[in-house]
Amino acid sequence: MTTPESVPVIAIDGPVGSGKGTVARRVASEIGFRLLDSGALYRVLALAARTRGVSLDDGETLARVARNLAVAFVPGDATNPVYIRLDDVDITDEIRTEQCGNDASRISVRSEVRDALLERQHAFRRPPGLVADGRDMGSVVFPDAFVKIFLTATARTRADRRHKQLMAKGIDVSVTRLSREMAERDRRDRERTVAPLKPAKDAVVVDTTGLDVDTVVARVLEIARSRMVWPSSGEQDSGACFVRSAPVRETT
C-alpha cells in the first residue's frame, strides 16, 4: 500500500518572476507527475476575502474562509494548463492580477492562514508523484521532498519576465512599478516570521538569469534523474520502485 511519504515530490521554490511556475508545469508534464501551484491557493483565498469583505489583517477569519473554500483545479489547454474555479465560477484570470498577487503576499504572513492551507497542499501528494511550486515547498510544506530546487534571477530579469506575462494578458503596467512592487513582496516574504522565503538547506539553487525555459527545465530534470525520482522506461516495465538517493548539495 502506497503511503503519502513514499510518493516522490519535486519542490520548486523561488521569488516571483524566477520562472518557478512555468518550469514546474513543464517538469510535471514531462514526467507525468501531478502539479501543485501553491501560490494559486493563496491568491484564491485573497480574492475570496476581498469578495466577501474580509479584512486581509484578520487571520482568524481568513483561516476559516480558507478551510471552507469551494475551489477546483480543472485541466485546461495550451493557453491555460489549469483553470481555477471558486464557487463554480472561473477565476483563472482574476487571481493573476498584480493586486491579487500583492494581497496573497499580505495574507501569507499569517500563521493561521498557512496552517489552514497546509492540509490542502498535502492532499496533492498522490501517486505517481508531485511537482510543487511555491515559496516554502521544500522548507516547510514538503521538508522530505526527494528533490528541492530554488530558482532565482536578478531583480531586473524577474521584473522583465513578469512584465511580458502581464502584457500577454492585456494588462499594461510599467516595469518600474513592477520592480517596486516585487521588491516590496520580496521583503515581506523574506522577513515574515512564518515560513520565510529562503532556500531549504539541501536545495539546489539555480540562477535562471540569462537562461531560457528549456535550459532550466533540462537542469531540473537532470537533477531529478540523478536522484532516481522516477523510473526510466525500462525500469517502469520491470516494476521498479522509486528510490531516494543521497542529498544533492550543489549550487548552480
Summary of the structure (lengths in Angstrom):
residues: 252
radius of gyration: 17.8
end to end distance: 37.2
largest distance: 55.3
contacts: 784
relative contact order: 0.20
helix: 47%
strand: 14%
